[in-house]
């Protein structure tokens, strides 16, 4: 029989489990775990990294279990990836700006290499492979939002591709 810290038994003789086992208590424990995890993410990640480094067989088992779960739950996996991509994208635009640096638009936003050379930079990072915008956004986050990038709307970014600046006539667009 398990005892509580004050010496009382955890389960009453009639089998009742007590308030510490109630659904409300379980939800409370989950909330406490969520708060701890969000406030200690770096320490948890480091602890896991050290554990898996010391236990490569456990790392392999965990990777296999993740793969099986993803295969068994494709809709949840798609939703999880979509949430993650949305969060990463939001962080990037929160840092670089939520409107086009050229015309001020707030829709169709992209990230632009200020000095040009985006294709060369992507080729350097991912040789022989054209990354998705999410991969570029994730790279920006991992590298602590380096300088040399700006927010542009897709039309301004596309017009800038062959030159150093946007070639659109924004005054004409406003007048129409």
C-alpha positions in Angstrom: 0.0 0.0 0.0 1.3 3.4 -0.9 1.2 6.1 1.8 0.8 9.9 1.4 3.5 12.2 2.7 1.7 12.5 6.0 1.5 8.7 6.4 -2.1 8.3 5.3 -2.9 5.6 2.7 -3.5 6.7 -0.8 -6.5 4.5 -1.3 -9.3 4.1 1.2 -10.3 0.7 2.4 -13.5 0.9 0.3 -11.5 1.4 -2.9 -12.1 5.2 -3.3 -9.0 6.8 -4.8 -9.5 10.2 -3.3 -9.5 13.7 -4.8 -5.8 13.5 -6.0 -7.0 11.0 -8.7 -10.0 12.9 -10.0 -10.2 14.2 -13.6 -9.9 17.7 -12.3 -6.7 16.9 -10.5 -5.4 15.2 -13.7 -6.1 18.3 -15.8 -4.4 20.4 -13.1 -1.3 18.2 -13.3 -1.3 18.5 -17.1 -1.6 22.3 -16.8 1.3 22.4 -14.4 3.4 20.2 -16.7 2.6 22.5 -19.7 3.7 25.5 -17.7 6.9 23.8 -16.6 7.7 22.6 -20.1 7.1 26.0 -21.7 9.2 27.8 -19.1 12.1 25.3 -19.1 12.2 24.2 -22.8 15.9 24.8 -23.2 16.8 22.8 -20.1 14.5 19.9 -21.1 15.9 19.9 -24.6 19.5 19.8 -23.2 18.6 17.0 -20.8 17.0 15.0 -23.6 20.0 15.6 -25.9 22.4 14.3 -23.2 20.2 11.3 -22.5 19.9 10.3 -26.1 23.6 10.8 -26.7 24.3 8.5 -23.8 21.6 6.0 -24.9 21.6 5.7 -28.7 19.3 2.6 -28.5 16.7 4.7 -26.7 17.0 7.4 -29.4 16.5 4.9 -32.1 13.4 3.4 -30.3 12.0 6.9 -29.8 12.5 7.7 -33.5 10.8 4.5 -34.6 7.9 5.2 -32.2 7.5 8.7 -33.7 7.5 7.3 -37.2 4.9 4.7 -36.3 2.7 7.4 -34.7 3.0 9.7 -37.7 2.1 6.8 -40.1 -0.9 5.8 -37.9 -2.1 9.4 -37.4 -1.6 11.3 -40.7 -4.3 13.9 -40.0 -3.0 14.8 -36.6 0.5 14.9 -38.0 -0.6 17.3 -40.8 -2.4 19.5 -38.3 0.7 19.5 -36.0 3.0 20.5 -38.9 0.6 23.2 -40.0 0.5 24.6 -36.4 4.3 24.6 -36.2 4.8 26.2 -39.6 2.2 28.9 -38.6 4.1 29.6 -35.4 7.5 29.8 -37.1 6.1 32.1 -39.8 4.5 34.4 -37.2 7.8 34.6 -35.3 9.7 35.6 -38.5 7.2 38.3 -39.5 7.0 39.6 -35.9 10.7 40.2 -36.1 11.2 41.5 -39.7 7.9 43.4 -39.9 4.2 42.7 -40.6 4.0 44.8 -43.7 5.9 45.3 -47.0 8.9 47.5 -46.5 8.4 48.9 -50.0 4.6 49.5 -50.4 3.1 48.8 -47.0 0.9 45.9 -48.0 0.0 43.5 -45.2 -1.0 40.5 -47.4 1.1 38.1 -49.5 4.2 38.7 -47.4 7.6 37.2 -48.1 11.1 37.5 -46.7 13.6 39.1 -49.0 17.4 39.2 -49.0 18.0 43.0 -48.8 21.1 43.0 -50.9 19.9 40.4 -53.4 21.6 37.0 -53.8 18.8 35.0 -52.3 19.1 32.2 -54.9 22.9 31.9 -54.2 22.3 32.0 -50.4 19.7 29.2 -50.6 22.0 27.1 -52.9 24.8 27.6 -50.3 22.5 26.4 -47.5 20.8 23.6 -49.4 23.0 22.5 -52.3 21.0 21.1 -55.2 17.7 21.5 -53.5 15.1 24.3 -53.6 13.8 24.7 -50.0 10.3 25.7 -49.1 9.6 29.1 -47.6 9.1 27.3 -44.2 12.6 25.9 -44.3 14.0 29.4 -44.9 11.8 30.7 -42.1 13.0 27.9 -39.8 16.6 28.8 -40.7 16.0 32.4 -39.8 14.7 31.4 -36.4 17.5 29.0 -35.7 20.1 31.7 -36.6 18.5 34.3 -34.4 17.0 36.5 -37.1 20.2 37.6 -38.9 20.4 41.1 -40.4 20.1 41.5 -44.2 16.5 40.4 -44.6 13.3 42.4 -44.9 9.6 41.8 -45.4 8.3 42.4 -48.9 5.0 41.5 -50.4 5.1 39.0 -53.2 4.7 41.5 -56.1 7.5 43.8 -54.8 9.8 40.8 -54.1 9.1 39.4 -57.6 9.8 42.7 -59.3 13.1 43.0 -57.3 14.4 39.6 -58.4 16.4 40.8 -61.3 17.5 44.0 -59.7 18.5 45.8 -56.5 15.1 47.4 -55.8 11.4 47.1 -56.5 10.5 48.3 -60.0 6.7 48.6 -59.4 5.1 52.0 -59.7 3.2 52.2 -56.4 1.9 55.7 -57.0 0.0 54.3 -60.0 -1.4 51.4 -58.0 -2.7 53.8 -55.3 -4.4 56.0 -57.9 -6.3 53.1 -59.5 
